[in-house]
Each structure stands twice: as C-alpha cells, then as structure tokens.
Amino acid sequence: MTAFVSLRPPAARTPVLPQPSGPVSEAIIGCLSSGAPGDAALLPMPSEVDPTSRDTQLALLICYELHYRGFVGVSDAWEWQPDLLRLRAVLESAFLAHVRANVEPGNDATAEMDALSVEATSGTGPSWFLRDEGTWEQMREYFVHRSIYHLKEADPHAWAIPRLTGQAKASYVAVEFDEYGGGRGDRVHQHLWAEAMKAADLDATYLGYVDRVPAQTLAWVNLMSLFGLHRGLRGATVGHLAATEITSSPGSQRYVQGLQRLKAPAACISFYAEHVEADAVHEQILRRDVVGNLLRDEPELEADVVFGMRALDFVENELADHVMSRWSSGRSSLD
C-alpha cells in the first residue's frame, strides 16, 4: 500500500517551497529562500537543459507558481525579478522546443476537433484501467497526480481572457465561469476536487504532493502555464482548453464508472460526474463560439490552436505511459 503522508496544514492557502530535485531547482529555491530578490550570481544559467528531467520541470513549476499563489516566506517581488525571468526563459525555450519536436504540425482546427470528438471504444490509459480493474489505492495514487492541476483548475487557461476579443472572449469567459462554480464558491471545481481528495483521505493542500509526483506530471501542468503566460501562445492556450473539454467528458465517465465499481465516496464520484455533463456543453461552446470566432478574426493563429491541442495529447500520453508502465510492473507511479 502506498503511503500518502504530508506535514502541511490542511487549511494552508499558500504552499511551502518544495524540496529541490537537482542543481537548477536547488539554486532557485536557495534564492527564493534568501528574502528580498537577490542578484544574478546566485542564478547561474545552465549550459545544458534536459526538458524531461524533474529538475527542469520543478524549476519551471516554482517560477510559474510565483504568478499564482507564491510561496510561504517568499517575497512577492520575486515574481518579476529579471534574473529569474531570464533563467525561466532558458528553461521554457528548451521545454517548448522539446514539445514541438514531438508534435506534428497542423493547420486545420476543425478537422482536429472533429477527430478529438470521435469517442474511442477501447484504450490502454489510466482511465480505461481504473474503470475496469484498478484498485482503490491506484485510484488514490492517480488522484495525487491530478491534484497538482485540479487544485488550480481553470487558472492557467484564465490568462488568455484579456488576450481575446469579441464573441471569442465572451464565450471563453462563459466556460471559465462554469469552471469557477457559476458564481458559487462551493461549486468551484478546485473546491470540488479538494472535497474529493479529503473524501479519499488524501491531503487537499494546494501543491501538497508536489514532492511526490514525477517529471511527467509537472510537465503536464507546466505546459498550461507556459501557454497561458505568453500572449504569443494565446492560440495554443485556446487549443489546449478546447482539446481538454472535448476529451474530458468520455474520460470523466470512465472515472465515474471506476469509482462506482470501487464504491468510492460520493464526493469523488460527483467531481467527475460534474465534468461529464459540464464539459459536454463546453465542447460545443469552444468549437463554435471560441475557436470559430477566434480564427475568423485571427486566421493566422490556426496552426497554434492545433499545436495546443496536439501538445496536450503529447504530455498526457507521456504521463499515462509513465503511470501504466509502473503499474504494469507492480510498482507505484510516484516512486
């Protein structure tokens, strides 16, 4: 049985700095722990960057989190510290180049969405496995992976809102409004996920398991922040959200079935049940009103929209392959 132990207080809203995972993340954590923003000497530029390493992905996540909730004891002034931003740019460049190298280019967003809308009848990923034969401990373990995103669900995509205009903006906000509970704090999807974590006897603290998850989990989440924080990648952000919503409903239905099979707590089931219904509606809004209007106004973004869709598929498959390879050999995917 996998132990899920955290010493973080369950009510904490601001996370503590994670443990370093290599020289780059160690240098960044050392600087952030020093108090006021330091100088460039403490942030040496790496001569080589391995975008698949946990060190690189953790370093990126730490840099990105300064734009979200920050860290306990870390000055907010670090958010725009030039030396740290220069280092982040080096890491981002390597990560983005890695994703592009593994994603085939395309320029037909409608065809891409049509292909994503065809529901598979079989599969080998975690949702299929957990639907049919996964154990409760494996389900809880997968919750740990998902928690790094779901406790900030919708936030990375929200960066695109001020970068859109007209109907595309209005419809995009409509989707995000639902993600944020339609004005009800108790229905915010981040809150629903926290309730699911608690019901599964897991730590619901924001980034509570960041020290446990592998590079593939961090990369899956970092891609959203990378797209969202760059205006030049707004098309990729829209494509990423569209692909997320198009593929979410069938996957969520499989998780509902798996959780019901395992007689999981109601809060766990209700989180995914919410996504079965809501994301089916969001798919239509995104296809017609967001992507359609965006590309009508800015047709030059079509290749970026397709890239965002395919990039999501790439990082999700990398995580799924990691999880399933570990489980198939009887190991924890968190080791």
Steps between C-alpha positions, in 0.01 A plus 500: 500500500634845406535744789374851438646708781521880512593728785340808342204649688178412313371859513810656340425720198861582413732204442844452648800473271555144374812297550762548224539233236831604347738793458263738320205460735741509794644834384154650454376378837814636664441843349132511587581399857750785538239769550505801268582434134866414463750550220584301189802335660267274695317393183758354261370421153523125429724412207263219405133451580328161502130587456397150608680514836317552825750774587401706196129444543509577872700817434239610247212421733660708777547793262141474380355473850630850574223616263236294682509472881870549569671322789506542875783732601585599141483869409243586234769713336652179359211473253661749260866467599692539170770240568244237594294582192810459281565158650135405457520601133792262445308213658181586311684512169634149552161366614309659212755375247464149644122509467513638146749231402250234610184653352412487133399844366151553363283785376141372499342562839155378395636166382702470819194559719296258289763231557510569875121472516500140378462301820733204530351159576813365668829623638799420716537817709423561868131583450437166327705305752343670801153448356541125467761362737698761692506485878387769741864568589584549134204736463621700799849503355364641177317766699841608630621559144184686406508719811788711371262634234149458638572712807570786255253386234409772247765743628763431229243544223368821655816685390355500146192705587654851465666386176174416324235732358134502401293182499804279544575677829137495617458129431839412647400683820171308503693173512733629770201631697372143524845377606488754781165374622268738319543753779466246782809437708387153599477401132843625391668199342814555706284474812320190371838335442616590850186336637569191291856484635377527858239230440777275368701570818761697309665835565294772331762771547597694188820336365484264794655217300742695283794314657348163408408531133737429207622731224218388269235632740680831538541533122128434448417793729788725392389490138179680594690774681753534219220554248293723727776736608607586144275716287669363190369155592138604555393285207666200663320578827164504323585175320614340825176591676290386205673162491470470878124556492438285191679199647399552863142374498568141378803467728307635796224246433755220522624634833141516626453135403826399664421690818153345515652156453733570792215642711694823542374789713228713344722811480746313278228387264325837489815682387524291185124488453504880491753487217303246298212743468674839504779417258262362240337845491836678507613303196230653284568853627872467438466345156253750360521819702861511621716327240268591213491870584867520594609359165251716314666806653859369512535221242878511537459329841357177359829308507550609862151381594574157351839496672333562837266206442776263396738619771240407762477152350880466510549590868194300608630195319842542660338500844268212414790290370695564819208406724404188308858374465545524877168339579553219249823409681334512842665827603370835619487775238617743769835332563 
